[in-house]
């Protein structure tokens, strides 16, 4: 007896052939770029409702997508569910190719099978490469290559002009590239086009054949309002992350690509979302900023002094009160100079006084950039912190420098 998916395959063969030809043509349109490399992450944060870009740094720089690729595999799976070509209980067979892909994976042998529901859950939590390969192969009429061409065609149709997919999983493949902007487009379309399917991305764990499989997306726990959507990592891509969070009537989508560590990318993402919500004047729980700034991440200067104590305690020995000079405030410190610059400028606009500044320092052998507003009077500096607190931004008072002290740049 033929399965539902088997019965649908003959009528799709002609369409798949056309998709293959179209994808090949569209792939040739993607402009050639220099060899991909990165010294610091690229990022973008957008309003999910409108697509409006709130902040970005090198959003069109070419990057390897790593497991963010699975979002396009899922997009095409959601299309198939919508069109009733498959159901959540359709069985997805594991071919020898699917079973042989590199970890992370479920580790099932050739000839075994899982349901579409299990494939989705294993992709959003474990980021299972074998499940993604098996699902893509099934939707591609038995061909991973054909499915990758379908992925690229759909990406270009969605406006992801600089994206090319070579496989359903995101494992390294020649020519498989994307950008932070393109990935933001995809994430937004998943939310907008499939609102009834988006709940999968907030899954923290699921039971698979007697064992619990847990999500590795730490923002689901660490950042209030976060509800997905995908992590990724390969040696060439570095750490990649797409996150969405909602506060009040505002939903943001952030993309960070090319981070060196998990703690770095989580910290950058939380800071990016914080700044985005502040720019949108969205109501946020007070603990949101605490989660981002006091989280035990080396990217944030953990020894910053709360405003209530700044008048009596020096900042790591660098600040001592000195009458008659201007005061400063510091919002946070970041490993990304561009992020620090964005937050400093945002803070300056909110306050409407002082001058935004990014100060470079070295802590534990690596560079940090401090987002600050300088040239404030004592009264202005002390008034600034309550204002920034109302905008969900942290604030530390910095008394004037002693005469002759030079900033570490």
Buried (B, 14 or more C-beta within 10 A) or exposed (E): EEEEBEEBBEEBEEEBEEBBEBBEEBBEEBEEEEEEEBEBBBBBBBBBEEBEEBBBBBBBBBBBBBBBBBBBBBBBBBBBBEEEBBEEEBBBBBBEEBBEBEEBBBEBEEEBBBBBBBBBBBBBBBBBBBBBBBBBBBBBBEBBEBBBBBBBBBBBEBEBBBBBBBBBBBBBBEEBBBBBBBBBBBBBBBBEBBEEBBEBBBBEEBEBEEEEBEBEBBBBEBBBBBBBBBBBBBEBBBBBBBBBBBBEEBBBBBBBBBBBBBBBBBBBBBBBBBBBBBBBEBEBEEEBBEBBBBBEBBBBBEEBBEBEEBEEEEBEEEBEBEEEEBBBBBBBBBBBBBBBBBBBBBBBEBBEBBEBBBBBBEBEEEEBBBBBBBBBEBEBBBEBBEBBBEBBBBBBBBBBBEEEEEEEE
